Amino acid sequence: MHASAEDGTTATASPHHDDPHRPPLGARPDAVTPDDPAVAMSQPASDGAAPTAGATPRTAGPPPTTDAPAPGSVAEHRPDGAGVAASDVRCDVLVIGGGIIGLVTAWRAAQRGLRTVLADPAPGGGAAQVAAGMLAAVTETHFGEETLLGLNLASARRYPDFAAELTEASGQPTGYRACGTLAVALDSDDRAQLRDLHALQQRCGLDARWLTGRECRRLEPLLAPGVRGGVWVEGDHQIDPRLLAAALLTACRRAGVTFRHSWARRLTLAGAGDTREAAEHADGRRATGAVLADGARVAAGQVVLAGGSLSGRLAGLPADVVPPVRPVKGQLLRLRVPAPLAAAGPFLSRTVRAVVRGGQIYLVPRVNGELIVGATTEELGWDTTVTAGGLYELLRDAHEVLPGVTELELVETLAGLRPGSPDNAPLLGPSRLPGLVLATGHHRNGVLLTPVTGDVLADVLTTGALPPHACPFTPLRFSPAPAPATAPARAEANGARRPPPYATPPPYATSPPYATSPVAPAGPAPAPAPDRPAPATPPTDAPQEP
């Protein structure tokens, strides 16, 4: 099963060749970095830094814990973890996690005049080194996710200005390309599935045009002859997440963000005492900063947790505040077009997504000659092993869509962990614990949602409230219903188990806040239209950003 790996991922990377266009990972080979949506590891293979022969591959199991103090640190010798170091700092905002989401949050906070500290041993790594960078708000449309579609569209509309502003602030390119996206289908069943998706896009008022197989091959001549039809989306673009992360890192430094190259070991709290009840509930407590793995204490007016798939593993979080984020594995490939083949013309001119025997695959061309092929979707816990089976499926399906792909050079094989949430939507804004703000759970949309996440978090950090268009994504949608103060004790006395913090269904499931006209009710599927292009008349009821 293949799907997008956008959101970011905890990643295992196996590079096969150096890439002069790619910014350095900035992390030791075995490092794991909290990120959104991931935690990244690089395992060089044949570029001069080969792993030790016979090394044991990373397998399923818990990720490296974020609450282990550094050997010899002050915190290591304090049973409560409250180590005090000479480098203690105070700030307005502490951001935990230096992936794309953490970086954009820190940058926007610093632009608002807030003294900002970001804690991460290797900021700029993580998911940015793995994600494909599709800005596919329309072609990523899924049934039942109309509310998330609204947020995706709002962020996609911000991207041209966001990329230009970031390039100006950092002096570095982001790899933003307004190239459009073509989704294709190979057989009649795949075509029917893509037709259903196109019907949903039309009901949502999206600009998506049906093409015949012949018209698809006119756009991309190297597509397989068996392509039966497709959907052309002119407004779905792409960006290079590695360049994006490097530019955000520079922009943060220029804006005055202070970097602490260390793990956040434990969240620090003020308020209720150290009791079992206090450990389970946020009532009467407040987040005040964090103790880092090097023993330093960072005192902050507000803490932003942007740790991707590791967000729920930060020590010190009360049980009813732990975000319901789970790891979702994805594997992908990086290929390179050989110079003789590139000299004949572009291998692909735009992002191509495909339905192959009911599964999803994407091919994202870079201006530097790379081609990203992804990605699997696997619920395997913390496993980040690159498997022969996963790579075989990707290459097999890519070859059916684009036969010439087997002539390309293999550059990297990668695997990572997307931070999935119960409803596949991000958790943005204040949590039940005063002083703690969440920016995690972006799943497959981390790169796409980067601009809007930065804006939303900046508003939250300066005003204390979510802007209206982000309210459906509050972390409180997964909080249990309020209960009398004596209810927990009474329930425990009766032997009852507490419900999980995500037991309450999302309150916005049937009321998308972005649509200017409601989605049509379920009914008989429309009859398939003949294989001819749909009129290019722009929709009049496209969802608008509030």
Secondary structure as the mmCIF struct_conf table of DSSP 4:
data_model
#
loop_
_struct_conf.conf_type_id
_struct_conf.id
_struct_conf.beg_label_comp_id
_struct_conf.beg_label_asym_id
_struct_conf.beg_label_seq_id
_struct_conf.end_label_comp_id
_struct_conf.end_label_asym_id
_struct_conf.end_label_seq_id
STRN STRN1 HIS A 2 HIS A 2
TURN_TY1_P TURN_TY1_P1 GLU A 6 ASP A 7
STRN STRN2 ALA A 11 PRO A 15
BEND BEND1 HIS A 17 HIS A 17
TURN_TY1_P TURN_TY1_P2 PRO A 20 HIS A 21
BEND BEND2 ARG A 22 ARG A 22
HELX_LH_PP_P HELX_LH_PP_P1 PRO A 23 PRO A 24
BEND BEND3 ALA A 27 ALA A 27
TURN_TY1_P TURN_TY1_P3 PRO A 29 ASP A 30
BEND BEND4 ASP A 36 PRO A 37
STRN STRN3 ALA A 40 SER A 42
BEND BEND5 SER A 46 GLY A 48
HELX_LH_PP_P HELX_LH_PP_P2 ALA A 50 THR A 52
TURN_TY1_P TURN_TY1_P4 ALA A 53 GLY A 54
HELX_LH_PP_P HELX_LH_PP_P3 ALA A 55 ARG A 58
BEND BEND6 ALA A 60 GLY A 61
HELX_LH_PP_P HELX_LH_PP_P4 PRO A 62 THR A 65
BEND BEND7 THR A 66 THR A 66
HELX_LH_PP_P HELX_LH_PP_P5 ALA A 68 ALA A 70
TURN_TY1_P TURN_TY1_P5 PRO A 71 GLY A 72
TURN_TY1_P TURN_TY1_P6 VAL A 74 VAL A 74
HELX_RH_3T_P HELX_RH_3T_P1 ALA A 75 HIS A 77
TURN_TY1_P TURN_TY1_P7 PRO A 79 ASP A 80
BEND BEND8 GLY A 81 GLY A 81
TURN_TY1_P TURN_TY1_P8 ALA A 86 SER A 87
STRN STRN4 VAL A 89 ILE A 96
BEND BEND9 GLY A 99 GLY A 99
HELX_RH_AL_P HELX_RH_AL_P1 ILE A 100 GLN A 111
TURN_TY1_P TURN_TY1_P9 ARG A 112 GLY A 113
STRN STRN5 THR A 116 ALA A 119
BEND BEND10 PRO A 121 ALA A 122
TURN_TY1_P TURN_TY1_P10 PRO A 123 GLY A 124
HELX_RH_3T_P HELX_RH_3T_P2 GLY A 126 GLN A 129
TURN_TY1_P TURN_TY1_P11 VAL A 130 VAL A 130
STRN STRN6 MET A 134 LEU A 135
TURN_TY1_P TURN_TY1_P12 ALA A 137 GLU A 140
TURN_TY1_P TURN_TY1_P13 PHE A 143 GLY A 144
HELX_RH_AL_P HELX_RH_AL_P2 GLU A 146 SER A 170
BEND BEND11 GLY A 171 GLN A 172
STRN STRN7 ARG A 177 ARG A 177
STRN STRN8 THR A 181 ALA A 185
BEND BEND12 ASP A 187 ASP A 187
HELX_RH_AL_P HELX_RH_AL_P3 SER A 188 ARG A 203
TURN_TY1_P TURN_TY1_P14 CYS A 204 GLY A 205
STRN STRN9 ARG A 209 THR A 212
HELX_RH_AL_P HELX_RH_AL_P4 GLY A 213 LEU A 219
TURN_TY1_P TURN_TY1_P15 PRO A 221 LEU A 222
BEND BEND13 LEU A 223 LEU A 223
TURN_TY1_P TURN_TY1_P16 PRO A 225 GLY A 226
STRN STRN10 GLY A 229 VAL A 233
TURN_TY1_P TURN_TY1_P17 GLU A 234 GLY A 235
STRN STRN11 HIS A 237 GLN A 238
HELX_RH_AL_P HELX_RH_AL_P5 PRO A 241 ALA A 255
TURN_TY1_P TURN_TY1_P18 GLY A 256 GLY A 256
HELX_LH_PP_P HELX_LH_PP_P6 VAL A 257 VAL A 257
STRN STRN12 THR A 258 ARG A 260
BEND BEND14 SER A 262 SER A 262
STRN STRN13 ALA A 264 GLY A 271
BEND BEND15 ALA A 272 ALA A 272
BEND BEND16 ASP A 274 THR A 275
HELX_RH_AL_P HELX_RH_AL_P6 ARG A 276 GLU A 280
TURN_TY1_P TURN_TY1_P19 ASP A 283 GLY A 284
STRN STRN14 ARG A 285 LEU A 292
TURN_TY1_P TURN_TY1_P20 ALA A 293 ASP A 294
BEND BEND17 GLY A 295 GLY A 295
STRN STRN15 ARG A 297 LEU A 305
HELX_RH_3T_P HELX_RH_3T_P3 GLY A 308 ARG A 313
STRN STRN16 ALA A 315 ALA A 315
TURN_TY1_P TURN_TY1_P21 GLY A 316 GLY A 316
TURN_TY1_P TURN_TY1_P22 ALA A 319 VAL A 321
BEND BEND18 VAL A 322 VAL A 322
STRN STRN17 ARG A 326 ARG A 336
HELX_RH_AL_P HELX_RH_AL_P7 ALA A 339 ALA A 343
TURN_TY1_P TURN_TY1_P23 ALA A 344 ALA A 344
BEND BEND19 GLY A 345 GLY A 345
BEND BEND20 PHE A 347 PHE A 347
BEND BEND21 SER A 349 ARG A 350
STRN STRN18 THR A 351 VAL A 356
TURN_TY1_P TURN_TY1_P24 ARG A 357 GLY A 358
STRN STRN19 GLY A 359 PRO A 365
TURN_TY1_P TURN_TY1_P25 VAL A 367 ASN A 368
BEND BEND22 GLY A 369 GLY A 369
STRN STRN20 GLU A 370 GLY A 374
STRN STRN21 THR A 376 THR A 376
STRN STRN22 GLU A 378 GLU A 378
TURN_TY1_P TURN_TY1_P26 GLY A 381 TRP A 382
HELX_RH_AL_P HELX_RH_AL_P8 ALA A 388 VAL A 401
HELX_RH_3T_P HELX_RH_3T_P4 PRO A 403 GLU A 407
BEND BEND23 LEU A 408 LEU A 408
STRN STRN23 GLU A 409 GLY A 420
TURN_TY1_P TURN_TY1_P27 PRO A 422 ASP A 423
BEND BEND24 ASN A 424 ASN A 424
STRN STRN24 LEU A 427 PRO A 430
BEND BEND25 ARG A 432 LEU A 433
TURN_TY1_P TURN_TY1_P28 PRO A 434 GLY A 435
STRN STRN25 LEU A 436 THR A 440
HELX_RH_3T_P HELX_RH_3T_P5 HIS A 443 ASN A 445
TURN_TY1_P TURN_TY1_P29 GLY A 446 LEU A 449
HELX_RH_AL_P HELX_RH_AL_P9 THR A 450 THR A 463
BEND BEND26 GLY A 464 ALA A 465
HELX_RH_3T_P HELX_RH_3T_P6 PRO A 468 PHE A 473
HELX_RH_3T_P HELX_RH_3T_P7 PRO A 475 PHE A 478
BEND BEND27 SER A 479 SER A 479
HELX_LH_PP_P HELX_LH_PP_P7 PRO A 480 PRO A 482
TURN_TY1_P TURN_TY1_P30 ALA A 485 THR A 486
HELX_RH_AL_P HELX_RH_AL_P10 ALA A 487 ALA A 493
TURN_TY1_P TURN_TY1_P31 ASN A 494 GLY A 495
HELX_LH_PP_P HELX_LH_PP_P8 ALA A 496 PRO A 500
TURN_TY1_P TURN_TY1_P32 PRO A 501 TYR A 502
BEND BEND28 THR A 504 THR A 504
HELX_LH_PP_P HELX_LH_PP_P9 PRO A 505 PRO A 506
TURN_TY1_P TURN_TY1_P33 PRO A 507 THR A 510
BEND BEND29 PRO A 513 TYR A 514
BEND BEND30 THR A 516 SER A 517
HELX_LH_PP_P HELX_LH_PP_P10 PRO A 518 PRO A 521
BEND BEND31 ALA A 522 ALA A 522
BEND BEND32 PRO A 524 PRO A 524
HELX_LH_PP_P HELX_LH_PP_P11 ALA A 525 PRO A 530
BEND BEND33 ASP A 531 ARG A 532
HELX_LH_PP_P HELX_LH_PP_P12 PRO A 533 PRO A 535
HELX_LH_PP_P HELX_LH_PP_P13 THR A 537 PRO A 539
BEND BEND34 THR A 540 ASP A 541
#
